[in-house]
């Protein structure tokens, strides 16, 4: 957006300088005055019957400005800008890939958020699905011990105002925790803990980067502790 604004500002300055230069030159000023008189005469005598007057007036205006260097620079910049904009849009349009989907019905699952009270977010043994929790008050337990974690893009996101969050992981799953809190504590795999005072922290288990089975946990809260344990 700022590029367009800068271009319009530059064009306005160039055309303003062209107008001042035309008015300052006596010959250009005379031709411009003659063009204005022809336009007035064309308007008084009737626009349809005196098209010659209009053509003559426009020809004089064009002659006055086409010989002005500021006007020429402004027109050249306008043409260059239009060409650049055209080719950039053309390239973007050619970069699109047409994707054809099969005619299968989309399946979506909606879960109601419980804003208050304690809640258990355990998943069954058939596979992990990303968890996204939004809460006001309450404690949350996310038990992944019986869940089959496959792949590296497993995410748990928890956002709340008050309450404790407990994450239970299988022994063979690596974990990364990103937590932010105004007042709280992060306990990580019984290895260490950190008190947060309007702070954020990011910590991961030693084998997280190279692990084939891993989960990323993101928590945001005003007041609340985060505990990550293995069983």
C-alpha positions in Angstrom: 0.0 0.0 0.0 2.8 2.4 0.8 4.3 1.9 -2.6 1.1 3.1 -4.3 0.9 6.1 -2.0 4.5 7.0 -2.7 4.0 6.6 -6.5 0.8 8.9 -6.4 2.7 11.5 -4.3 5.6 11.5 -6.8 3.2 11.8 -9.8 1.4 14.6 -8.1 4.7 16.5 -7.5 5.7 16.0 -11.2 2.4 17.1 -12.7 2.3 20.1 -10.3 5.8 21.1 -11.4 4.7 20.8 -15.0 1.7 23.1 -14.4 3.9 25.7 -12.7 6.4 25.5 -15.5 3.7 26.0 -18.1 2.3 29.0 -16.3 5.7 30.5 -15.8 6.5 30.3 -19.5 5.0 33.1 -21.6 4.5 31.2 -24.8 3.0 28.2 -23.0 0.8 30.5 -21.0 -0.5 32.1 -24.1 -1.3 28.8 -25.8 -3.0 27.6 -22.6 -5.1 30.8 -22.5 -6.1 30.3 -26.1 -7.2 26.7 -25.4 -9.3 28.0 -22.4 -11.0 30.6 -24.7 -11.7 27.9 -27.3 -13.3 25.7 -24.7 -15.5 28.6 -23.4 -16.5 29.4 -27.0 -17.3 25.7 -27.7 -19.5 25.6 -24.6 -21.3 28.8 -25.5 -22.0 28.0 -29.1 -23.2 24.5 -28.5 -21.1 21.4 -27.9 -22.5 19.2 -30.6 -22.2 21.7 -33.5 -18.7 22.9 -32.9 -16.5 19.9 -32.3 -13.7 21.6 -34.2 -13.3 24.1 -31.4 -13.0 21.2 -28.9 -10.4 19.4 -30.9 -8.4 22.6 -31.4 -8.5 23.4 -27.6 -7.5 19.8 -26.7 -4.7 19.9 -29.3 -3.3 23.2 -27.8 -3.4 21.7 -24.3 -1.7 18.6 -25.4 0.9 20.6 -27.3 1.6 22.8 -24.2 2.1 19.8 -21.9 3.7 17.3 -24.2 6.7 19.7 -24.6 7.2 20.0 -20.8 9.9 17.8 -19.4 8.2 17.3 -16.0 5.0 16.1 -17.8 7.0 13.7 -20.0 8.8 12.2 -17.0 5.5 11.8 -15.2 3.9 10.1 -18.2 6.9 7.8 -18.6 6.8 6.8 -14.9 3.1 6.1 -15.2 3.6 3.8 -18.2 6.5 2.0 -16.5 4.4 1.5 -13.3 1.5 0.1 -15.3 3.7 -2.3 -17.2 5.4 -3.5 -14.0 2.0 -3.9 -12.3 0.6 -5.8 -15.3 3.5 -8.3 -15.5 3.6 -8.9 -11.7 -0.2 -9.7 -11.7 0.3 -11.9 -14.8 3.1 -13.9 -13.1 1.0 -14.3 -9.9 -1.9 -15.5 -11.9 0.3 -18.1 -13.7 1.6 -19.3 -10.3 -1.8 -20.6 -9.3 -2.2 -24.4 -9.3 -5.6 -25.8 -10.1 -6.6 -28.5 -7.6 -9.4 -30.9 -8.4 -11.0 -32.4 -5.3 -12.8 -35.7 -5.3 -16.6 -35.5 -4.9 -16.5 -36.7 -1.3 -18.5 -35.0 1.5 -16.4 -33.1 4.0 -16.6 -34.4 7.5 -16.2 -31.8 10.4 -16.5 -32.4 14.1 -17.5 -29.6 16.5 -16.8 -29.7 20.2 -18.4 -27.4 22.7 -16.0 -25.4 24.9 -16.6 -25.6 28.6 -15.5 -22.3 30.1 -15.8 -23.4 33.7 -14.9 -26.4 35.9 -12.4 -29.1 35.7 -12.1 -31.1 32.5 -10.3 -34.3 31.3 -9.2 -34.2 27.7 -8.0 -37.8 27.3 -8.0 -39.3 23.9 -8.7 -42.8 22.9 -6.3 -45.4 21.5 -7.1 -44.9 17.8 -4.9 -41.9 17.2 -4.1 -38.4 18.2 -6.1 -35.4 17.1 -4.8 -31.8 17.7 -6.3 -30.3 20.8 -7.3 -26.6 21.0 -8.8 -25.6 24.3 -10.2 -22.1 25.3 -11.2 -21.8 29.0 -12.0 -19.1 31.6 -11.7 -21.0 34.9 -10.8 -24.6 35.7 -8.2 -27.3 35.8 -7.4 -29.4 32.7 -5.8 -32.8 32.3 -4.6 -33.9 28.9 -3.9 -37.6 29.1 -2.1 -38.9 26.0 -0.9 -42.2 27.6 -3.3 -44.3 25.7 -3.1 -42.3 22.5 -1.1 -43.5 19.4 1.1 -40.6 18.4 2.4 -40.9 14.8 4.4 -38.2 13.1 5.9 -35.0 14.2 3.0 -32.4 13.9 1.1 -33.1 17.0 -0.1 -29.9 18.8 -1.9 -29.1 22.0 -3.0 -25.5 22.5 -4.5 -24.4 25.8 -5.6 -20.8 26.5 -7.3 -19.9 29.8 -7.6 -17.3 32.5 -7.2 -19.2 35.7 -6.4 -22.9 36.4 -3.8 -25.6 36.4 -2.9 -27.6 33.3 -1.5 -31.1 33.5 -0.1 -33.0 30.5 0.4 -36.8 30.7 2.7 -38.3 28.1 3.8 -41.8 27.1 7.3 -42.7 27.9 8.4 -42.9 24.2 7.2 -39.4 23.2 9.4 -36.3 23.1 7.8 -33.0 24.0 8.3 -29.2 23.5 6.5 -26.7 25.8 5.9 -23.1 25.1 4.2 -21.4 28.1 3.3 -17.8 28.9 1.7 -16.6 32.1 1.3 -13.5 34.3 1.8 -15.6 37.5 2.4 -19.3 37.4 4.9 -22.2 37.4 6.1 -24.7 34.7 7.1 -28.1 35.9 8.8 -30.1 33.1 9.2 -33.9 33.3 10.3 -33.8 36.9 13.6 -32.4 35.6 13.2 -28.7 36.6 10.6 -26.0 37.2 10.4 -22.3 36.4 8.3 -19.5 38.0 6.8 -17.2 35.5 6.1 -13.6 36.4 4.6 -12.0 33.3 7.1 -14.1 31.3 7.1 -16.8 28.7 9.3 -19.8 28.4 10.2 -22.4 25.8 11.7 -25.8 26.7 12.0 -29.1 25.0 13.2 -32.6 25.9 16.7 -33.5 24.7 15.6 -35.8 21.8 12.8 -33.6 20.6 14.4 -32.3 17.3 15.2 -35.8 16.0 12.2 -37.7 17.4 9.7 -39.4 15.1 7.0 -39.3 17.8 6.7 -35.9 19.4 4.1 -33.4 20.6 4.2 -29.6 20.9 2.3 -28.0 23.8 1.4 -24.2 23.8 -0.2 -22.7 26.9 -1.3 -19.1 27.6 -2.8 -18.1 30.9 -3.1 -15.3 33.4 -2.8 -17.3 36.6 -2.0 -21.0 36.5 0.6 -23.7 36.6 1.6 -26.1 33.9 2.9 -29.6 34.7 4.2 -32.1 32.1 4.9 -35.7 33.2 5.6 -39.1 31.7 4.1 -42.3 32.9 
